[in-house]
């Protein structure tokens, strides 16, 4: 925790980024709880929840490649501000769905919200090595992800309370949170000698009119660095069961445990607590792990994550289910922080926008398939059965990673802009 406070105190740029993150992500959770609870109140159908999640996933998949190209072409700060302001307007649109009791509007505004999101989320990852020094990077990554999970916890608990008072308040706060985030990003100053644009060759006329060429260039770069490709595929493997989990949390809260909006909030909140615990552990572990130990830990954590999710899905008591979901999320959080620390130190600034946007695109694509399958299955099978399958699917990710590691296909990557001497522990570089 001392490292987190020190980073916030000493790094002005990161402090503003962090403040915007806190407020906007709490607002996001207000929106999530309100939208899903409203959907269930209007229809009492898990299939509608699936439809809303798919409405969010499709834009993320289709817009992600373009977001990556633009983030590597233009000023990432300006793109992030524009994304926030667009989302602020769209967030107010959910009030229309409430007033007209129209579930189709929940689909529409959920989709529009996600059209703008990849430009911000991938942009925030891309600028992190610019606003944090090599010494600060692991701590900055840990705090960014831990904050995301903290706001998930706080936002879901508060969101459930606010929704009980009125859906409109949740939507208004979500809109204002995006405005605050835009204000915070506007205060960022590029470090001396650097900017928020990547260093790259001048665009040709063909590049301007055919951005797909640049995106394919980013894909070739990812394929050329085995660890980067493997981490991206890990995210896809997790999403085979992770997409279903997005729907199952709502079904378990509403249907299995009969908790209503409060039940949904408690499950999401406890999942957030697990993520928070895992994020804190990962921040402590990062500088202490050799590269080989890191790879073994990733394998173990994916097995624990999937197994704990299966136990969550079968628990009869609500309290026991919450314990298992915390364990599942703590395991995945450790992997997430460690994996992203390696990506931030490895990926060239020229490709950061495309790499992080591609990872989001691939993850959302698999989540979309997983959510669709879970939604259809929910009309034939119980949430408990679907949950067990989802947990087993997520665990299969460990098989791929373990095979790649044990056959020597995950060598130590070249570091981009980081001095190996600064990140050396026990004789093995950790990045």
Secondary structure, DSSP 8 states (H G I E B T S, - for coil): -HHHHHHHHH-HHHHHHHHHHHHHHHHHHHHHHHHHHHHHHHH--HHHHHHHHHHHHHHHHHHHHHHHHHHHHS-HHHHHHHHHHHHHHHHHHHHHHHHHT-HHHHHHHHHHHHHHHHHHHHHHHHHHHHHS-TTTHHHHHHHHHHHHHHHHHHHHHHHHHHHHH-HHHHHHHHHHHHHHHHHHHHT----TT--SS-------HHHHH-HHHHHHHHHHHHHHSHHHHHHHHHHHHHHHHHHHHHHHHHHIIIIIS--HHHHHHHHHHHHHHHHHHHHHHHHHHHTT--HHHHHHHHHHHHHHHHHHHHHHHH-SSHHHHHHHHHHHHHHHHHHHHHHHHHHHHHS-GGGHHHHHHHHHHHHHHHHHHHHHHHHHHTTTS-HHHHHHHHHHHHHTHHHHHHHHHHTT-------SS--GGGGEETTEE--
